[in-house]
Amino acid sequence: MPSVPSARAVLVAWLLTVTTSGFAPAAEPCEEYARRPVRVGRPPEGVAEMSGLAASRRHPNVYWAHNDSDNPFELFALRGDGSLVGRFPLGDGTNVDCEDIALGPCLRARSQSCIYLADIGDNLERRERLVVYEIPEPETLEDRGLTGRALAFSYADHPHNAEVLLVDPHDARFFVVTKEIDSLGAVYRIDGLGTAPVARAVRLHGLFAPSGFGGLTTGGNVHPSGSRVLLRTYTQVWEYRGTPEQSIGAILATKPIAVPGATQPQAEAVTYTTEGNGYLLGTEQLGNIYRVDCAR
């Protein structure tokens, strides 16, 4: 029976791919952030409803973005200032309610990087099946069509609305954070995504702001080191801090720390920067992109 690579081996292989593609290794996470975000630019008009943003693992200073529902089924490659690098229509599939995007190891070839587009929005909480699209990250960024595969899942309890997909770089496990009005949501681990015909999302635990006030989580991202997680609401940004050895579920069981945010009309997109030494904030309405760096 073939041996299964360890989580650490998977991470090392993936980071090695990143390094040989022109990246420097990810920086250490910030101990403290600058107090004020800096406006760095605006996305093009074609990205007028940016619901998700995630740093490329193949191309320095490139971020993958997508629009919300009722928009064409496509991805955009942007620079950190929001300028357009490439536009990538997607093949089979429909943008029912795509709410987040993440990067992680491909499930069939762990040393390669894949884009994961999460069609997980469900305002009326009626969808029995949700979809995560797995799309291999392209080697070049010229405009062209991309194809991937649809990975279906359902909740073990009942349908939920969600706008956060998190991918653990250690073992390519997937987590969803639901959108709740009275809390930061609940963490669900998706078991069997990509191997079962319909994977099962199992509840791990609830998330609550330390002050007792915090709800409607709209975006999230995992640090390149796998040791931190950002969650965003319409009014705040929270960071969960752990170690690379911990799972995303375990990191999300720690007490979150409030970190700087930006006032935006519909705050939904958040991602750590390429190097991991800061993060970007985007809006679902056409507006500015902000960057928060480590404190100097």
C-alpha positions as CSV (number, residue, x, y, z in Angstrom):
1,M,0.0,0.0,0.0
2,P,1.6,3.4,-1.0
3,S,2.6,5.6,1.8
4,V,0.6,8.8,2.4
5,P,2.8,12.0,2.6
6,S,2.8,13.8,5.9
7,A,1.1,17.2,6.3
8,R,4.5,18.8,6.7
9,A,5.8,17.1,3.5
10,V,2.8,18.4,1.6
11,L,3.5,21.9,2.8
12,V,7.2,21.7,2.0
13,A,6.4,20.4,-1.5
14,W,3.9,23.2,-2.2
15,L,6.2,25.9,-0.9
16,L,9.0,24.5,-3.0
17,T,6.8,24.9,-6.0
18,V,6.2,28.4,-5.0
19,T,9.9,29.1,-4.6
20,T,10.8,27.7,-8.0
21,S,8.2,29.8,-9.6
22,G,10.0,33.0,-8.6
23,F,8.7,33.6,-5.1
24,A,10.8,34.1,-2.0
25,P,9.6,32.1,1.0
26,A,6.8,33.6,3.0
27,A,7.7,36.2,5.6
28,E,7.0,35.7,9.3
29,P,3.6,36.9,10.3
30,C,3.4,40.4,11.7
31,E,3.6,40.7,15.5
32,E,1.8,44.1,15.2
33,Y,0.2,46.0,12.4
34,A,0.3,49.6,11.3
35,R,-2.6,51.4,12.8
36,R,-4.0,52.9,9.6
37,P,-4.6,51.1,6.3
38,V,-3.2,52.7,3.2
39,R,-5.2,53.2,0.0
40,V,-3.3,51.4,-2.8
41,G,-5.7,51.6,-5.7
42,R,-9.0,50.5,-7.2
43,P,-10.0,47.4,-9.2
44,P,-11.2,47.9,-12.8
45,E,-14.8,48.4,-13.7
46,G,-15.2,44.8,-14.7
47,V,-14.7,43.8,-11.0
48,A,-17.5,45.9,-9.7
49,E,-18.8,43.4,-7.2
50,M,-15.6,41.9,-5.8
51,S,-16.6,39.3,-3.2
52,G,-13.3,37.5,-2.8
53,L,-9.6,38.1,-3.1
54,A,-6.6,35.7,-2.6
55,A,-2.9,35.9,-3.2
56,S,-1.4,33.8,-6.0
57,R,1.0,31.1,-5.2
58,R,2.7,31.2,-8.6
59,H,2.9,34.8,-9.5
60,P,4.4,37.5,-7.3
61,N,2.2,40.4,-6.4
62,V,-0.8,38.9,-8.2
63,Y,-4.2,38.4,-6.6
64,W,-7.1,36.3,-7.8
65,A,-10.5,38.0,-7.6
66,H,-14.1,37.2,-8.6
67,N,-17.5,38.9,-8.7
68,D,-20.6,38.0,-6.7
69,S,-23.8,36.4,-8.1
70,D,-25.5,37.5,-11.3
71,N,-22.2,38.2,-12.9
72,P,-20.3,36.2,-15.6
73,F,-18.5,33.0,-14.4
74,E,-14.9,34.2,-14.5
75,L,-11.8,35.0,-12.5
76,F,-9.6,38.1,-12.6
77,A,-5.8,38.4,-12.0
78,L,-5.1,41.7,-10.4
79,R,-1.9,43.5,-9.1
80,G,-1.8,44.6,-5.5
81,D,-3.0,48.1,-6.6
82,G,-6.1,46.6,-8.3
83,S,-4.8,47.0,-11.9
84,L,-5.9,44.2,-14.2
85,V,-3.4,41.6,-15.3
86,G,-5.7,39.1,-16.9
87,R,-9.3,38.0,-17.3
88,F,-10.2,34.3,-17.3
89,P,-13.6,33.0,-18.2
90,L,-14.4,29.6,-16.6
91,G,-15.8,26.6,-18.5
92,D,-18.6,24.5,-17.1
93,G,-20.4,26.0,-14.2
94,T,-22.5,29.0,-13.2
95,N,-22.0,31.8,-10.7
96,V,-25.0,31.0,-8.6
97,D,-23.6,32.8,-5.6
98,C,-19.8,32.8,-5.5
99,E,-18.7,34.3,-2.3
100,D,-15.1,33.6,-1.6
101,I,-11.8,32.4,-3.2
102,A,-8.8,30.6,-1.8
103,L,-5.5,29.2,-2.9
104,G,-4.1,25.8,-1.8
105,P,-2.5,22.6,-2.9
106,C,-4.3,20.8,-5.7
107,L,-6.1,17.7,-4.4
108,R,-4.7,15.3,-7.1
109,A,-1.2,16.8,-7.4
110,R,-0.3,18.3,-4.0
111,S,2.9,19.9,-5.2
112,Q,0.8,22.2,-7.5
113,S,-1.2,25.2,-6.7
114,C,-5.0,25.4,-7.2
115,I,-7.5,28.2,-7.1
116,Y,-10.7,27.3,-5.1
117,L,-13.8,29.3,-6.0
118,A,-16.6,28.9,-3.4
119,D,-20.1,29.0,-4.7
120,I,-21.5,28.8,-1.1
121,G,-23.8,31.8,-0.7
122,D,-27.4,30.9,0.3
123,N,-29.3,33.9,1.7
124,L,-32.5,32.0,2.0
125,E,-30.7,28.9,3.4
126,R,-32.4,26.5,0.9
127,R,-29.5,25.1,-1.1
128,E,-29.1,21.4,-0.5
129,R,-25.8,21.2,-2.4
130,L,-23.0,23.8,-2.6
131,V,-20.0,23.7,-4.9
132,V,-16.3,24.5,-4.6
133,Y,-14.6,24.8,-8.0
134,E,-11.0,23.5,-8.1
135,I,-9.0,25.3,-10.9
136,P,-5.3,24.7,-11.4
137,E,-3.4,28.0,-11.2
138,P,-2.2,28.9,-14.7
139,E,1.5,29.2,-15.5
140,T,1.0,32.4,-17.5
141,L,-1.5,35.2,-17.1
142,E,-2.6,36.0,-20.7
143,D,-6.4,36.2,-21.1
144,R,-7.8,32.8,-21.8
145,G,-10.4,30.3,-20.6
146,L,-9.7,28.1,-17.6
147,T,-11.4,24.8,-16.6
148,G,-11.6,23.0,-13.3
149,R,-13.8,20.5,-11.6
150,A,-16.8,21.0,-9.4
151,L,-16.6,19.6,-5.9
152,A,-20.0,19.2,-4.3
153,F,-20.8,19.3,-0.6
154,S,-23.7,19.6,1.8
155,Y,-24.1,20.4,5.4
156,A,-24.6,17.6,7.9
157,D,-27.3,19.5,9.7
158,H,-29.2,21.9,7.5
159,P,-28.4,24.6,4.8
160,H,-26.5,27.7,5.9
161,N,-25.5,30.9,4.3
162,A,-21.7,31.3,4.1
163,E,-19.2,33.7,2.6
164,V,-15.8,32.3,3.8
165,L,-13.8,29.4,2.4
166,L,-10.5,28.5,4.1
167,V,-7.9,26.0,2.8
168,D,-5.3,24.5,5.2
169,P,-1.9,24.6,3.4
170,H,-0.7,21.7,5.5
171,D,-3.1,19.1,4.4
172,A,-5.5,20.7,1.9
173,R,-8.5,20.4,4.2
174,F,-11.4,22.8,3.7
175,F,-13.3,24.8,6.1
176,V,-16.4,27.1,5.8
177,V,-17.4,29.8,8.2
178,T,-21.1,30.6,8.2
179,K,-22.6,34.0,8.1
180,E,-24.6,34.7,11.3
181,I,-26.2,38.0,12.5
182,D,-25.5,37.3,16.2
183,S,-21.9,35.9,16.1
184,L,-18.9,35.5,13.9
185,G,-20.4,32.3,12.6
186,A,-19.7,28.6,13.0
187,V,-16.8,26.6,11.6
188,Y,-17.6,23.6,9.4
189,R,-14.9,21.2,8.2
190,I,-15.7,19.7,4.8
191,D,-14.9,16.0,4.9
192,G,-14.4,14.1,1.6
193,L,-14.3,17.1,-0.7
194,G,-13.1,15.9,-4.1
195,T,-13.2,12.2,-3.1
196,A,-16.9,11.6,-2.1
197,P,-19.6,12.3,-4.7
198,V,-21.1,14.8,-2.2
199,A,-18.8,15.7,0.7
200,R,-20.2,16.5,4.2
201,A,-19.6,19.7,6.1
202,V,-19.5,18.9,9.8
203,R,-19.8,21.6,12.5
204,L,-16.8,22.1,14.8
205,H,-17.6,25.1,17.0
206,G,-19.0,28.6,17.0
207,L,-17.0,31.8,16.8
208,F,-17.6,34.8,19.0
209,A,-16.0,38.3,19.2
210,P,-14.2,38.9,22.6
211,S,-16.4,41.9,23.2
212,G,-19.6,39.9,22.6
213,F,-20.4,42.1,19.6
214,G,-19.5,40.9,16.1
215,G,-21.5,39.3,13.4
216,L,-22.0,38.7,9.7
217,T,-18.6,37.4,8.6
218,T,-18.1,38.2,5.0
219,G,-14.5,37.1,4.1
220,G,-11.5,35.1,5.3
221,N,-8.0,34.0,4.4
222,V,-5.2,31.8,5.7
223,H,-1.7,33.1,6.2
224,P,0.9,31.5,3.8
225,S,2.5,29.9,6.9
226,G,-0.7,28.2,7.9
227,S,-0.4,29.7,11.3
228,R,-3.0,32.5,11.2
229,V,-6.5,33.2,9.9
230,L,-8.1,36.5,9.0
231,L,-11.9,36.9,9.2
232,R,-13.7,40.0,8.1
233,T,-17.2,41.4,8.9
234,Y,-18.8,44.5,7.4
235,T,-17.2,46.7,10.2
236,Q,-14.3,44.8,11.7
237,V,-11.3,42.6,10.9
238,W,-10.2,39.7,13.3
239,E,-7.1,37.7,13.3
240,Y,-6.7,34.2,14.9
241,R,-3.2,33.3,15.8
242,G,-1.8,29.8,16.2
243,T,1.2,27.7,15.0
244,P,1.9,26.0,11.7
245,E,1.4,22.6,13.4
246,Q,-2.2,23.4,14.3
247,S,-5.2,22.7,12.0
248,I,-7.3,25.6,10.8
249,G,-10.1,24.4,13.1
250,A,-7.8,24.5,16.1
251,I,-6.5,28.0,15.2
252,L,-10.1,29.2,14.9
253,A,-10.8,27.9,18.5
254,T,-8.4,30.6,19.9
255,K,-9.4,34.1,21.0
256,P,-9.4,36.5,18.0
257,I,-7.5,39.8,18.0
258,A,-9.0,42.9,16.5
259,V,-6.7,44.3,13.8
260,P,-7.0,47.4,11.6
261,G,-9.8,47.6,9.0
262,A,-11.0,50.1,6.5
263,T,-14.4,51.8,6.0
264,Q,-15.8,50.4,2.8
265,P,-19.3,50.4,1.4
266,Q,-19.7,46.6,1.4
267,A,-16.6,45.1,3.0
268,E,-16.3,41.5,1.8
269,A,-12.8,40.8,0.5
270,V,-9.7,40.1,2.6
271,T,-6.4,38.4,1.9
272,Y,-2.9,38.2,3.3
273,T,-0.3,39.7,0.9
274,T,1.9,37.5,-1.3
275,E,4.7,37.6,1.3
276,G,2.4,37.3,4.3
277,N,3.7,40.6,5.8
278,G,0.4,42.4,5.6
279,Y,-3.1,42.1,4.1
280,L,-5.4,43.7,1.5
281,L,-9.0,44.8,2.0
282,G,-11.5,45.0,-0.9
283,T,-15.1,45.9,-1.3
284,E,-18.0,44.3,-3.2
285,Q,-19.0,47.7,-4.5
286,L,-16.5,49.5,-6.9
287,G,-14.2,51.3,-4.5
288,N,-10.7,51.5,-3.1
289,I,-8.4,48.7,-2.1
290,Y,-6.5,49.2,1.1
291,R,-3.4,47.6,2.5
292,V,-2.3,47.0,6.1
293,D,1.4,46.3,6.7
294,C,3.5,45.3,9.6
295,A,4.1,48.1,12.1
296,R,7.6,49.6,11.6
